[in-house]
Amino acid sequence: MSRPTTGGFVKTPGWLDWYDGPSRPQLALPAGAVDAHCHVFGPGERFPYAPQRKYTPCDASKEQLFALRDHLGFARNVIVQATCHGADNRALIDACQASGGRARGVATVQRSVTDAELLALHDSGVRGVRFNFVKRLVDFTPKDELLDIAQRIAPLGWHVVVYFEAQDLPELWDFFTALPTTVVVDHMGRPDVRKPLDGPEFGLFVRLLREHPNIWTKVSCPERLSVSGPPALPGRCGPEQPPYADVIPFARHLVQTFPDRVLWGTDWPHPNLKDHMPDDGLLVDFIPHIAPTPELQRKLLVDNPMRLYWPEEWKGD
Ligand SMILES: O=C(O)/C=C(\CC(=O)C(=O)O)C(=O)O
């Protein structure tokens, strides 16, 4: 069944809708687990997609996100603004406000955003902004504009989420290390997993976190990075043949090296995947391969996201 995009919008040709009927994870998530990277899209008839977008997704509603949350066993969501909505955060805000305090947001704002608008975003549950450097998703934004935004959101206690391609890290290094907030990197900085774990490319990313204790990373999206597979699909993977096996060493190294600065998310509804759509339940069962102990899983899924997004509620040590 092809999922609709309402409001007169037409899905990008070849668009893959999210996996229908995900399995129940084998992994019993720790109480209070947080899906720390996911999205809501539209519905287009209520929350139009941005004119400058590079893709048009299927609608993916807050109700469907919250149903997935409950199905997988998560307690909370961090909803991240995607480029298809540009700097129009209304769908994100609507979802956060409807969540009963169980969702926080990471918004996209422009330099023209007013202080009153920032405060309204905060009151709706936003706790960060996202800077996207992936060229297939966005046009160039001057770094002085981004730095200005970072300096304006720092007093709110917000952080900056950054999304970039690994080959662009050298050019972005000075900007990232100048940011005055906590910085959270999406999807491990998208490493090329065909290259060696101890090679200079991934070594530069590890050095970034080692030298800058304010920089965190999400160890999510193996389905975007894997070359070898197998896909997280029923019958294609299993306990003896984990999905996305070539990504495991990279993600596990980050979890074991920086256990207090890692986050995980489903990335539902998985925009812009081209060759398959993962079963989200099997994605959750990927977690023990990269966080092999209950303590590491609790840090990854509960302690770290609670410290960052619900510090007023975190009861950790
Ligand atoms: O959803 C993700 O994290 C990854 C995306 C989409 C995205 O980041 C966006 O549109 O903002 C991608 O690689 O196309």
The ligand as a MOL file (V3000), in Angstrom:
LIG
                    3D

  0  0  0     0  0            999 V3000
M  V30 BEGIN CTAB
M  V30 COUNTS 14 13 0 0 0
M  V30 BEGIN ATOM
M  V30 1 O 16.4600 11.7540 8.4570 0
M  V30 2 C 17.6940 11.7400 8.5220 0
M  V30 3 O 18.3090 11.7780 9.6030 0
M  V30 4 C 18.4440 11.6690 7.2880 0
M  V30 5 C 18.0350 12.2380 6.1180 0
M  V30 6 C 16.9650 13.2620 5.9780 0
M  V30 7 C 17.3050 14.5130 6.7130 0
M  V30 8 O 18.2130 14.5620 7.5350 0
M  V30 9 C 16.4920 15.7250 6.4740 0
M  V30 10 O 15.7220 15.7750 5.4920 0
M  V30 11 O 16.6210 16.6540 7.2940 0
M  V30 12 C 18.7730 11.8810 4.9120 0
M  V30 13 O 19.9180 11.3650 5.0420 0
M  V30 14 O 18.2230 12.0930 3.7990 0
M  V30 END ATOM
M  V30 BEGIN BOND
M  V30 1 2 1 2
M  V30 2 1 2 3
M  V30 3 1 2 4
M  V30 4 2 4 5
M  V30 5 1 5 6
M  V30 6 1 5 12
M  V30 7 1 6 7
M  V30 8 2 7 8
M  V30 9 1 7 9
M  V30 10 2 9 10
M  V30 11 1 9 11
M  V30 12 2 12 13
M  V30 13 1 12 14
M  V30 END BOND
M  V30 END CTAB
M  END
